[in-house]
Amino acid sequence: MTTRLVLSGIRVLDLTELLPGPLATQMLADMGADIIKIERPKVGDNFRNLRPGTFRVMNRGKQSVTLDLKSKAGRDVLIRLAKTADILVEGYRPGAMQRLDLGYEALKAVNESIIYASISGFGQTGPLRDFPGHDINYVAVSGVLSMCGRSDHPEHAIGVPVADLSGSMYTVTSILAALLLRKETGKGQYLDVSLTDTVMTMVGPRLGLTKTDVLHRAGNNVYETKDKRYIAVGALEDQFWARLAKVLCVPVLADPRYKKAHERWKHSDYLDAIIQDKMRERTHDEWIQILNDNDVPTTTINDSNTLFDNPQLKSRGMFLEGKGLRYFSYPVRMQGVDSARNSTSSELGQDTENVLASAGYTAEEIAGMKEQGVI
């Protein structure tokens, strides 16, 4: 018996581009939601041209509808679609949807049960609300950037867009909670998702600590091996440090002065330099084998070229394939979620006529909108 997808029957209007919104709605799609992606006629989501591979991964299984929201006819279509939608997610600058008369209050008037999520860089309120930004700006304001890099310089050293991704996660979490609450009240609500606010929550476990406190911890570092490769060693706790010192056979590392972490970390630069010299005596594969055999947390460092070959990740079933597309599965194995069902993305506007017809528009009305450039 096939398990029912957890969000089966839930309809989502997706008015987002690039990464945070599309990833959020992609997770909802994997949970079974019906996603109608509203895109600008002729142009569509900017990622279609800028990052076509990323676009395909983030928009699997969604229906693509082109709609000119600057036209009255286009706005009327969106309002009609919103009457039967459960969720709307938009990623425009604050105030843009209100200027189009498509803000939460306007759509609530035709559907009080709609859950309306607005994703923006700095949120719908505050002195920065109208400013443009990217991930680097959000991690800067949130305090995340100040913790990056081992020097005093706040290096832009995060290759993964953590602000965008944290916004996606909180959007999904909040939508699911809002759906649960709606079961009791029958009413939707407005969700103001700030990428800056969401990524700032990741600083919480580091409050009161400096970058030196967090990143300068001997034995908890990346080291180069003899064959010019790198390994990540996590000998953070005292028991792991003791095992590392024993394996490396360098007397100074076993000095009782460095037995306890709080004393050891005061001399991290000195100790790490010794460890690094020792690591250059053997190859990557040799150290992986030796350190793992001695129960020292040690792993290879994968990149996008080696990730799909990693035995651990492959054994976990993390990789899926569509038509010429490789992507990641939803990372938590559970009933009611199926990433494999969404393996392809729609061409721009591919589903416009079907969606409009299902909303009650006649063939003549659809043809008229196409002629006028509304769709």
VEXNU-37654 format. One record per residue (C-alpha): x, y, z; residue in one letter; residue number from 1. Coordinates in pm, 1 decimal, m for minus. Layout:
// VEXNU-37654
[site [X Y Z] A NUM]
...
END
This chain:
// VEXNU-37654
[site [0.0 0.0 0.0] M 1]
[site [139.1 339.2 m102.5] T 2]
[site [164.8 592.0 179.2] T 3]
[site [m28.3 912.3 121.9] R 4]
[site [200.6 1212.0 77.3] L 5]
[site [172.7 1436.6 380.4] V 6]
[site [76.1 1752.7 187.2] L 7]
[site [m135.2 1583.7 m78.2] S 8]
[site [m418.1 1815.9 m179.2] G 9]
[site [m240.1 2132.0 m61.3] I 10]
[site [m204.6 2394.5 m334.1] R 11]
[site [79.8 2648.8 m326.7] V 12]
[site [121.3 2961.8 m537.8] L 13]
[site [495.6 3019.6 m572.1] D 14]
[site [590.4 3376.3 m665.2] L 15]
[site [960.8 3343.0 m589.8] T 16]
[site [1285.6 3333.0 m784.0] E 17]
[site [1649.9 3234.6 m737.9] L 18]
[site [1707.9 3026.7 m423.6] L 19]
[site [1531.1 3082.2 m86.5] P 20]
[site [1170.6 3065.1 m204.3] G 21]
[site [1212.2 2797.0 m471.9] P 22]
[site [1396.5 2567.4 m229.8] L 23]
[site [1121.9 2613.0 29.5] A 24]
[site [846.4 2530.6 m217.7] T 25]
[site [1052.8 2240.3 m353.0] Q 26]
[site [1049.8 2084.9 m6.4] M 27]
[site [673.2 2132.9 5.0] L 28]
[site [651.6 1965.6 m337.4] A 29]
[site [846.8 1664.4 m210.0] D 30]
[site [590.4 1644.8 69.8] M 31]
[site [315.9 1619.7 m190.0] G 32]
[site [197.1 1978.8 m232.8] A 33]
[site [77.7 2097.8 m573.7] D 34]
[site [307.2 2389.6 m663.7] I 35]
[site [203.3 2647.5 m922.2] I 36]
[site [506.5 2859.1 m1002.6] K 37]
[site [404.8 3204.4 m1124.2] I 38]
[site [668.0 3351.1 m1357.4] E 39]
[site [706.8 3664.9 m1564.7] R 40]
[site [614.5 3617.4 m1932.7] P 41]
[site [915.4 3565.9 m2164.4] K 42]
[site [1166.4 3615.1 m1877.7] V 43]
[site [1067.2 3378.3 m1600.8] G 44]
[site [1278.5 3302.6 m1295.5] D 45]
[site [1623.5 3462.2 m1342.0] N 46]
[site [1788.0 3131.1 m1252.9] F 47]
[site [1652.3 2980.1 m1576.0] R 48]
[site [1930.9 3166.1 m1757.9] N 49]
[site [2182.3 3245.3 m1482.8] L 50]
[site [2200.9 2898.3 m1326.8] R 51]
[site [1990.5 2658.1 m1535.2] P 52]
[site [2115.1 2349.5 m1349.4] G 53]
[site [2029.0 2500.6 m1012.5] T 54]
[site [1692.8 2611.0 m1147.7] F 55]
[site [1604.7 2257.9 m1256.2] R 56]
[site [1699.1 2114.2 m916.3] V 57]
[site [1506.4 2375.4 m717.9] M 58]
[site [1192.8 2362.3 m933.7] N 59]
[site [1133.8 1993.1 m988.8] R 60]
[site [771.8 1888.4 m1025.8] G 61]
[site [627.7 2240.4 m1023.3] K 62]
[site [379.0 2369.9 m1277.6] Q 63]
[site [501.3 2681.8 m1458.9] S 64]
[site [245.4 2955.4 m1527.1] V 65]
[site [344.2 3284.1 m1689.6] T 66]
[site [149.4 3584.4 m1567.0] L 67]
[site [199.9 3958.8 m1601.3] D 68]
[site [108.4 4086.5 m1256.5] L 69]
[site [152.5 4446.8 m1368.1] K 70]
[site [m161.7 4411.0 m1578.0] S 71]
[site [m508.5 4415.1 m1424.6] K 72]
[site [m599.4 4095.9 m1608.5] A 73]
[site [m291.4 3922.6 m1466.2] G 74]
[site [m376.9 4036.5 m1114.3] R 75]
[site [m732.6 3914.8 m1159.6] D 76]
[site [m599.7 3570.9 m1255.2] V 77]
[site [m381.9 3554.6 m945.3] L 78]
[site [m672.8 3652.4 m722.9] I 79]
[site [m888.3 3381.1 m876.5] R 80]
[site [m611.7 3124.4 m821.1] L 81]
[site [m567.4 3248.1 m464.2] A 82]
[site [m932.9 3179.7 m383.6] K 83]
[site [m865.3 2805.4 m389.6] T 84]
[site [m499.8 2809.5 m280.3] A 85]
[site [m378.3 2706.3 61.9] D 86]
[site [m44.6 2886.9 56.9] I 87]
[site [117.2 3174.7 m127.2] L 88]
[site [492.8 3233.9 m108.7] V 89]
[site [638.4 3553.9 m256.4] E 90]
[site [990.6 3691.4 m267.2] G 91]
[site [955.7 4045.9 m392.9] Y 92]
[site [1088.8 4354.1 m215.2] R 93]
[site [876.1 4465.3 79.3] P 94]
[site [571.0 4659.2 m34.8] G 95]
[site [577.0 4535.1 m394.2] A 96]
[site [277.5 4302.8 m358.6] M 97]
[site [79.3 4570.7 m173.9] Q 98]
[site [141.2 4815.0 m458.6] R 99]
[site [m6.5 4555.9 m693.2] L 100]
[site [m307.7 4516.2 m461.5] D 101]
[site [m197.6 4156.3 m405.6] L 102]
[site [m79.9 4182.5 m44.4] G 103]
[site [m197.5 3958.1 236.9] Y 104]
[site [m499.6 4169.2 329.6] E 105]
[site [m622.1 4174.7 m30.7] A 106]
[site [m597.3 3797.2 m67.6] L 107]
[site [m728.5 3732.1 282.4] K 108]
[site [m1043.3 3916.4 174.5] A 109]
[site [m1112.8 3644.6 m85.0] V 110]
[site [m967.0 3353.4 110.9] N 111]
[site [m930.7 3393.6 486.9] E 112]
[site [m766.6 3052.1 520.1] S 113]
[site [m469.8 3136.2 296.6] I 114]
[site [m121.6 3120.0 449.9] I 115]
[site [82.6 3399.3 297.1] Y 116]
[site [463.3 3395.2 334.8] A 117]
[site [683.1 3687.2 228.8] S 118]
[site [1055.1 3614.7 202.5] I 119]
[site [1290.8 3912.7 196.4] S 120]
[site [1647.1 3996.1 287.9] G 121]
[site [1585.3 4211.9 592.1] F 122]
[site [1214.7 4162.8 658.0] G 123]
[site [904.5 4373.3 604.7] Q 124]
[site [993.1 4625.4 875.2] T 125]
[site [1300.4 4810.1 1002.1] G 126]
[site [1542.3 5067.0 855.1] P 127]
[site [1694.0 4816.0 609.4] L 128]
[site [1368.1 4676.8 473.9] R 129]
[site [1391.5 4859.0 139.3] D 130]
[site [1762.3 4797.2 81.0] F 131]
[site [1880.4 4541.8 m176.4] P 132]
[site [2106.6 4264.9 m52.7] G 133]
[site [2260.4 3924.8 m105.8] H 134]
[site [2375.0 3644.1 121.2] D 135]
[site [2697.3 3828.6 210.5] I 136]
[site [2493.9 4123.6 339.1] N 137]
[site [2260.0 3910.4 548.5] Y 138]
[site [2539.7 3712.6 712.6] V 139]
[site [2719.0 4041.7 780.9] A 140]
[site [2426.7 4204.3 960.7] V 141]
[site [2335.7 3883.8 1148.2] S 142]
[site [2682.1 3840.2 1299.6] G 143]
[site [2761.8 3522.3 1107.6] V 144]
[site [3032.1 3680.4 891.0] L 145]
[site [3224.0 3803.6 1193.9] S 146]
[site [3280.7 3438.5 1289.7] M 147]
[site [3423.8 3335.7 951.2] C 148]
[site [3793.0 3289.6 869.5] G 149]
[site [4081.5 3225.2 1107.3] R 150]
[site [4241.9 3568.9 1078.3] S 151]
[site [4116.3 3893.7 1229.4] D 152]
[site [3971.5 3981.0 889.4] H 153]
[site [3599.3 3888.3 863.8] P 154]
[site [3652.8 3676.5 554.9] E 155]
[site [3371.7 3599.2 312.5] H 156]
[site [3458.3 3235.0 354.9] A 157]
[site [3120.7 3061.1 332.8] I 158]
[site [3075.2 2894.5 m5.1] G 159]
[site [2724.0 2778.0 85.9] V 160]
[site [2454.6 3052.4 98.9] P 161]
[site [2359.5 2993.0 460.4] V 162]
[site [2125.1 3291.2 489.8] A 163]
[site [1924.7 3186.9 184.8] D 164]
[site [1909.4 2827.7 304.4] L 165]
[site [1814.1 2913.1 661.8] S 166]
[site [1534.8 3128.3 519.9] G 167]
[site [1410.3 2829.2 319.3] S 168]
[site [1409.7 2606.1 626.8] M 169]
[site [1225.3 2854.0 845.8] Y 170]
[site [973.4 2923.6 570.1] T 171]
[site [885.4 2555.1 546.5] V 172]
[site [878.7 2506.1 924.2] T 173]
[site [652.9 2807.6 972.4] S 174]
[site [417.6 2706.6 690.4] I 175]
[site [376.7 2358.3 834.4] L 176]
[site [303.9 2503.7 1178.0] A 177]
[site [53.7 2747.1 1024.8] A 178]
[site [m121.7 2456.7 850.4] L 179]
[site [m157.2 2277.2 1184.6] L 180]
[site [m298.1 2588.7 1350.0] L 181]
[site [m538.4 2640.8 1060.7] R 182]
[site [m692.6 2302.3 1134.2] K 183]
[site [m808.2 2443.5 1467.1] E 184]
[site [m898.0 2799.6 1368.2] T 185]
[site [m992.0 2766.3 1001.3] G 186]
[site [m787.2 3078.7 935.2] K 187]
[site [m454.4 3139.6 768.3] G 188]
[site [m193.7 3394.9 866.1] Q 189]
[site [85.3 3616.4 738.1] Y 190]
[site [449.4 3504.3 769.0] L 191]
[site [723.1 3768.8 749.4] D 192]
[site [1042.9 3571.0 677.0] V 193]
[site [1365.5 3771.9 698.4] S 194]
[site [1676.9 3594.3 571.9] L 195]
[site [1881.8 3803.2 813.6] T 196]
[site [1666.6 3706.3 1111.0] D 197]
[site [1669.5 3337.5 1024.8] T 198]
[site [2045.3 3309.0 978.6] V 199]
[site [2102.2 3510.2 1297.2] M 200]
[site [1946.8 3227.9 1497.1] T 201]
[site [2249.6 3017.9 1398.1] M 202]
[site [2470.5 3257.6 1595.1] V 203]
[site [2280.4 3168.1 1912.1] G 204]
[site [2508.7 2879.8 2018.5] P 205]
[site [2808.9 3112.7 1974.1] R 206]
[site [2685.1 3410.0 2178.8] L 207]
[site [2952.3 3525.6 2419.8] G 208]
[site [3230.2 3360.4 2219.1] L 209]
[site [3485.5 3518.1 1986.6] T 210]
[site [3602.4 3380.9 1653.6] K 211]
[site [3926.0 3277.5 1822.1] T 212]
[site [3730.0 3083.9 2083.9] D 213]
[site [3545.5 2892.0 1813.5] V 214]
[site [3799.1 2841.5 1535.7] L 215]
[site [4136.4 2827.7 1711.5] H 216]
[site [4106.3 2489.1 1877.6] R 217]
[site [4409.4 2266.6 1836.7] A 218]
[site [4332.2 1932.2 1676.9] G 219]
[site [4005.7 2058.2 1535.7] N 220]
[site [4121.4 2175.2 1196.8] N 221]
[site [4191.3 2099.4 831.7] V 222]
[site [4536.6 1960.8 756.0] Y 223]
[site [4729.4 1908.1 433.3] E 224]
[site [4869.4 1559.6 372.4] T 225]
[site [5180.0 1438.1 188.7] K 226]
[site [4993.6 1407.0 m142.0] D 227]
[site [4862.4 1766.7 m126.3] K 228]
[site [4514.3 1659.7 m22.0] R 229]
[site [4328.9 1762.2 291.2] Y 230]
[site [4163.7 1589.9 584.7] I 231]
[site [3928.8 1726.0 848.7] A 232]
[site [4020.7 1624.0 1202.4] V 233]
[site [3781.8 1678.5 1493.3] G 234]
[site [3990.7 1592.6 1799.3] A 235]
[site [3795.3 1842.6 2003.4] L 236]
[site [3728.3 1662.6 2331.9] E 237]
[site [4008.2 1554.8 2562.0] D 238]
[site [3971.7 1184.0 2488.8] Q 239]
[site [4005.1 1241.3 2114.6] F 240]
[site [4305.3 1469.0 2168.2] W 241]
[site [4475.1 1196.2 2372.8] A 242]
[site [4422.0 944.2 2092.2] R 243]
[site [4548.9 1189.4 1830.0] L 244]
[site [4861.7 1262.2 2035.0] A 245]
[site [4926.5 890.2 2075.7] K 246]
[site [4890.6 819.1 1703.2] V 247]
[site [5111.9 1109.7 1595.7] L 248]
[site [5386.9 1012.6 1844.5] C 249]
[site [5506.2 1368.1 1898.4] V 250]
[site [5607.3 1402.5 2267.2] P 251]
[site [5503.9 1765.5 2302.5] V 252]
[site [5143.3 1684.7 2206.2] L 253]
[site [5123.3 1441.2 2499.7] A 254]
[site [5255.6 1702.0 2744.1] D 255]
[site [5025.1 1711.9 3052.2] P 256]
[site [4995.3 2089.6 3006.1] R 257]
[site [4778.3 2026.1 2702.7] Y 258]
[site [4565.9 1748.2 2845.7] K 259]
[site [4265.9 1973.5 2913.3] K 260]
[site [4094.6 2158.7 2630.3] A 261]
[site [4071.1 2499.8 2796.6] H 262]
[site [4450.3 2502.1 2847.3] E 263]
[site [4529.5 2338.0 2515.2] R 264]
[site [4331.3 2588.9 2312.7] W 265]
[site [4539.4 2877.7 2450.1] K 266]
[site [4828.4 2736.1 2245.4] H 267]
[site [4631.3 2629.2 1937.1] S 268]
[site [4846.3 2799.5 1674.0] D 269]
[site [5163.1 2641.6 1816.2] Y 270]
[site [5013.4 2293.5 1849.1] L 271]
[site [4836.0 2299.1 1512.6] D 272]
[site [5163.7 2384.9 1338.2] A 273]
[site [5318.7 2072.5 1491.3] I 274]
[site [5023.9 1859.0 1384.2] I 275]
[site [5039.2 2001.2 1032.4] Q 276]
[site [5408.3 1912.5 996.2] D 277]
[site [5333.6 1557.9 1105.6] K 278]
[site [5039.5 1523.9 865.4] M 279]
[site [5268.1 1594.5 570.3] R 280]
[site [5455.7 1271.5 640.9] E 281]
[site [5175.8 1044.7 514.9] R 282]
[site [4916.1 1050.0 238.8] T 283]
[site [4549.8 1133.1 270.1] H 284]
[site [4439.6 769.9 248.2] D 285]
[site [4698.1 658.4 503.5] E 286]
[site [4588.4 912.9 761.2] W 287]
[site [4219.3 840.7 705.0] I 288]
[site [4286.7 473.1 772.8] Q 289]
[site [4518.4 523.7 1071.6] I 290]
[site [4315.0 788.1 1250.5] L 291]
[site [3982.7 613.6 1198.3] N 292]
[site [4132.3 286.8 1320.5] D 293]
[site [4224.7 472.7 1640.2] N 294]
[site [3880.8 630.9 1680.1] D 295]
[site [3989.8 986.9 1603.6] V 296]
[site [3713.3 1179.5 1417.8] P 297]
[site [3868.3 1217.6 1073.3] T 298]
[site [3708.1 1251.8 731.9] T 299]
[site [3796.2 1337.5 377.3] T 300]
[site [3679.5 1669.8 234.1] I 301]
[site [3439.3 1620.2 m54.2] N 302]
[site [3369.2 1874.5 m323.2] D 303]
[site [3098.2 1884.2 m587.6] S 304]
[site [3303.9 1650.2 m806.6] N 305]
[site [3350.7 1375.5 m545.6] T 306]
[site [3028.9 1410.4 m347.2] L 307]
[site [2824.3 1167.4 m553.9] F 308]
[site [3089.2 896.6 m512.6] D 309]
[site [3103.6 914.2 m134.0] N 310]
[site [3017.8 567.5 7.0] P 311]
[site [2852.5 706.2 321.0] Q 312]
[site [2618.6 938.9 133.2] L 313]
[site [2544.4 677.4 m133.1] K 314]
[site [2455.1 421.9 132.3] S 315]
[site [2210.5 671.2 283.5] R 316]
[site [2023.6 700.5 m47.4] G 317]
[site [2092.3 1072.6 m69.0] M 318]
[site [2126.1 1086.8 m447.2] F 319]
[site [1850.5 1071.7 m707.0] L 320]
[site [1845.4 1113.3 m1083.2] E 321]
[site [1593.5 1254.6 m1326.9] G 322]
[site [1624.6 1324.1 m1697.6] K 323]
[site [1991.0 1419.6 m1714.5] G 324]
[site [1966.3 1562.8 m1364.7] L 325]
[site [2127.3 1454.9 m1038.5] R 326]
[site [1989.6 1594.1 m716.6] Y 327]
[site [1962.9 1528.8 m345.1] F 328]
[site [1683.3 1341.0 m176.6] S 329]
[site [1489.2 1484.4 115.5] Y 330]
[site [1738.4 1409.6 394.8] P 331]
[site [1502.6 1261.4 655.1] V 332]
[site [1357.5 920.1 576.5] R 333]
[site [991.0 937.8 663.5] M 334]
[site [647.4 838.8 542.2] Q 335]
[site [461.6 1094.2 334.1] G 336]
[site [764.7 1249.6 162.8] V 337]
[site [896.8 1145.0 m178.3] D 338]
[site [1167.0 1339.4 m362.7] S 339]
[site [1187.2 1082.0 m642.6] A 340]
[site [841.2 1171.4 m771.6] R 341]
[site [964.8 1516.9 m876.6] N 342]
[site [1249.4 1452.0 m1118.7] S 343]
[site [1192.8 1714.2 m1389.8] T 344]
[site [1108.7 2083.8 m1415.5] S 345]
[site [861.8 2252.3 m1648.2] S 346]
[site [956.3 2476.7 m1937.2] E 347]
[site [860.9 2841.4 m1895.2] L 348]
[site [482.8 2872.5 m1914.9] G 349]
[site [437.2 2505.9 m1998.4] Q 350]
[site [134.9 2463.4 m1770.5] D 351]
[site [m29.5 2804.6 m1808.1] T 352]
[site [m325.0 2702.1 m2021.6] E 353]
[site [m406.2 2389.5 m1819.1] N 354]
[site [m394.8 2575.5 m1487.9] V 355]
[site [m610.7 2859.4 m1617.3] L 356]
[site [m859.0 2616.0 m1769.6] A 357]
[site [m885.9 2433.0 m1436.6] S 358]
[site [m954.9 2771.1 m1274.1] A 359]
[site [m1257.1 2817.2 m1501.3] G 360]
[site [m1120.2 3028.9 m1785.1] Y 361]
[site [m1254.3 2949.8 m2130.3] T 362]
[site [m1037.5 2879.2 m2432.1] A 363]
[site [m1140.7 3218.2 m2577.3] E 364]
[site [m1041.6 3402.5 m2257.7] E 365]
[site [m706.1 3224.7 m2245.5] I 366]
[site [m638.6 3306.6 m2611.1] A 367]
[site [m726.7 3669.7 m2543.7] G 368]
[site [m483.7 3691.8 m2251.9] M 369]
[site [m211.1 3535.2 m2461.0] K 370]
[site [m269.2 3788.4 m2737.6] E 371]
[site [m250.6 4074.8 m2487.8] Q 372]
[site [73.1 3944.0 m2333.3] G 373]
[site [m88.4 3877.4 m1995.3] V 374]
[site [29.6 3514.9 m2015.6] I 375]
END
